[in-house]
Amino acid sequence: MTPTNSAEQALDEALALVSRAPEGGAGDSSGSAGGGAGGGTGAHRAAGWQRARDAATRAGSGVRPRTHRVPLAAALGEVLAASLDALTDLPSFDTSAMDGWAVAGPGPWSVRAGGGVLAGSERPEPLTDGEAVRIATGARIPADATAVIRSEHCREAGTQLFADRPVLTGQDIRPRGQECRSGDLLLPAGSLVTPAVLGLAAAAGYDELTTRPRPRVEILVLGDELLTEGLPHEGLVRDALSPMLGPWIDRLGAEVIGTRRLGDDPAGAAALLEAVTTSTADVLVTTGGTAGGPVDHVHPVLHQAGAELLVDGVAVRPGHPMLLARIGAGTPEEHAVRHVVGLPGNPLAAVSGLLTLAEPLLRALAGRRRRPRYTAPVQGDVPGHPYDTRLVPVLLSDEHAVPLRYHGPAMLRGVAAADALAVVPPKGARSGQELEILDLPWASGGCFT
């Protein structure tokens, strides 16, 4: 496919020169998803993009889950570790579905003197045949009542009540057990605890829920060139990743327990080794240092830590030198398993790594189902890489995915305005072609969807 301008064509040609075709040929469905933890990346072949995502899902699904019992409010965004079963009938007594009149038998009816029946009041006196009593929504139905008549469907005349339309037996009465019977399965284990689930659990009488806790994540930002405040100057750049990664990972449903910055010097490498071997996090997310340059310590540190590389490079642009490693065997004797997601240091490349490896890993660790895959037609031709998948920021309209400019590896301007990333196959896509869409977490409802 012909790039839209000479700058993009030059970029694609440069990428093609340095690209390594994924194992087994070009395309998402091929490529190795494993390898040894060596000191560099020159010997391995990149995993196909979809295979890398599948490997991340398998890695998270293979970890023995933890569970805990927490108050309802603390369970929001977590996944049920046990089924939600009805503790009682719902409703637990016959209730009125409307404000109106509870009546017994055919009309007209004699209006009972005194106050009506209110929600939360004690058991009302039974009705006799031909009698009516005012009733509120949610109030207990008097014994022997045959129907509820809505206020707007009847009229009073002295001590008599007349219906303006036919009255059916049982109308506007919510019978006991209409929603469920005691012991019924309300939701299976594995269901995400949303605000609606909290409401259902409370209605069913639960004060606590047994859930899988959010995966714990520690973020390690590597690099000597990063400023924490002020304008970039004298070869130094602002740290764009620390402000972005924590909230992003939180929206993926994980708990960020800390963010640290480490230098590129030997002290930084030592601190990185200590972190990957002693952190209490389930996942460490590193930024930078994955490409095998002179101060790129991630591969040597993982090798020293005895890590197993599950993914070492992905055939995707931006973000090619991302990685996924596992530390710990997960055996009964050593059941603590820690994963390391190594993101590239360029901001948009790091976003690519989040969506490619971190999101499927974290969803699996949390026990959440994969997001449904869907496509949208792209508006306009989109240039592709000769061998690798491209992830391109897009706006979603009612009809199309509209690619945005500013999608270079170091650029965030495009993704900051985007709803999603479109998955562009090798060699590009024609206008109108259906492309897989990766929703950004804030555009798709975050961790509650």
HELIX and SHEET records of a PDB file:
HELIX    1   1 SER A    6  VAL A   18  1                                  13    
HELIX    2   2 TRP A   49  SER A   61  1                                  13    
HELIX    3   3 LEU A   72  ALA A   75  5                                   4    
HELIX    4   4 SER A  151  HIS A  153  5                                   3    
HELIX    5   5 PRO A  195  ALA A  203  1                                   9    
HELIX    6   6 LEU A  241  ARG A  251  1                                  11    
HELIX    7   7 PRO A  266  THR A  278  1                                  13    
HELIX    8   8 VAL A  298  GLN A  304  1                                   7    
HELIX    9   9 PRO A  347  GLY A  353  1                                   7    
HELIX   10  10 LEU A  354  ALA A  358  3                                   5    
HELIX   11  11 GLU A  359  LEU A  365  1                                   7    
HELIX   12  12 ARG A  413  ALA A  416  1                                   4    
HELIX   13  13 GLY A  446  PHE A  448  5                                   3    
SHEET    1   A 3 HIS A  68  PRO A  71  0                                        
SHEET    2   A 3 GLU A 208  ARG A 212 -1                                        
SHEET    3   A 3 VAL A  79  LEU A  80 -1                                        
SHEET    1   B 2 LEU A  84  ASP A  85  0                                        
SHEET    2   B 2 LEU A 185  LEU A 187 -1                                        
SHEET    1   C 2 THR A  95  SER A  96  0                                        
SHEET    2   C 2 ILE A 173  ARG A 174 -1                                        
SHEET    1   D 6 ALA A 147  ARG A 150  0                                        
SHEET    2   D 6 GLY A 100  VAL A 103 -1                                        
SHEET    3   D 6 GLU A 131  ILE A 135 -1                                        
SHEET    4   D 6 TRP A 109  VAL A 111  1                                        
SHEET    5   D 6 GLN A 160  ALA A 163 -1                                        
SHEET    6   D 6 CYS A 154  ALA A 157 -1                                        
SHEET    1   E 6 GLU A 255  LEU A 262  0                                        
SHEET    2   E 6 ARG A 216  LEU A 222  1                                        
SHEET    3   E 6 VAL A 283  THR A 287  1                                        
SHEET    4   E 6 ARG A 338  LEU A 343  1                                        
SHEET    5   E 6 LEU A 323  ILE A 327 -1                                        
SHEET    6   E 6 GLU A 308  ASP A 312 -1                                        
SHEET    1   F 2 LEU A 226  LEU A 227  0                                        
SHEET    2   F 2 VAL A 237  ARG A 238  1                                        
SHEET    1   G 3 VAL A 316  ARG A 317  0                                        
SHEET    2   G 3 THR A 389  LEU A 396  1                                        
SHEET    3   G 3 ALA A 401  PRO A 403 -1                                        
SHEET    1   H 5 VAL A 316  ARG A 317  0                                        
SHEET    2   H 5 THR A 389  LEU A 396  1                                        
SHEET    3   H 5 ALA A 420  VAL A 424 -1                                        
SHEET    4   H 5 GLU A 434  ASP A 439 -1                                        
SHEET    5   H 5 THR A 375  PRO A 377 -1                                        
END                                                                             
